[in-house]
Amino acid sequence: MASLVQSPEKELRFTRSGQATAFWISAAVLAATGIMTLLVCVYYHEINPAMPLAAWGLALLPLVLAGILVKVAVGMTRHAYLILTPLGIEIFPFFRPAAGMRLVMWQEIADSEVNPGETLLTLHHNAEKTSGIHLSLRPIRADRRSLLAKAIAGRLSPPAQPGT
């Protein structure tokens, strides 16, 4: 049962596409390993027709693991990690994102900051900066991190006064 977003033009989605890269590469390596093992078995079967069936099964293990990694990578690429909405910031964890989703209302955020390497976002709940939330930005692609920081800073900045 898919829920439709009522105003998709009013939200910004940031996925785990930066984190998915490692899974795509691992899946490609495992798939290549499985295919090469299968080709070696075919070649060796010409030399020794009595080759056991278990050797053919060795080719299936990397292919099955590659399929699992592809499924995980597709999920990371498609599904959101952070969503900026008019209500606040929706944070989705890696495991069971629908059940563990957390909404941080804009009213709860006093200030935000991003470290110089753009790998950590801190949302402060008070002006003294003694409580808040730390979010890793590593799952987000590097070229998207500055956009996220600008969007949050723009939302938290005070509204411009007319005539200034």
Stockholm file with secondary structure:
# STOCKHOLM 1.0

chainA/1-164         MASLVQSPEKELRFTRSGQATAFWISAAVLAATGIMTLLVCVYYHEINPAMPLAAWGLALLPLVLAGILVKVAVGMTRHAYLILTPLGIEIFPFFRPAAGMRLVMWQEIADSEVNPGETLLTLHHNAEKTSGIHLSLRPIRADRRSLLAKAIAGRLSPPAQPGT
#=GR chainA/1-164 SS CCCCCSCGGGCEEEESHHHHHHHHHHHHHHHHHHHHHHHHHHHHHHHCTTCCHHHHHHHHHHHHHHHHHHHHHHHHHHSEEEEECSSEEEECCSSSHHHHCEEEEGGGCSEEEECTTSCEEEEESSTTCCSEEEEECTTSCHHHHHHHHHHHHHHHSCCCCTTC
#=GC SS_cons         CCCCCSCGGGCEEEESHHHHHHHHHHHHHHHHHHHHHHHHHHHHHHHCTTCCHHHHHHHHHHHHHHHHHHHHHHHHHHSEEEEECSSEEEECCSSSHHHHCEEEEGGGCSEEEECTTSCEEEEESSTTCCSEEEEECTTSCHHHHHHHHHHHHHHHSCCCCTTC
//
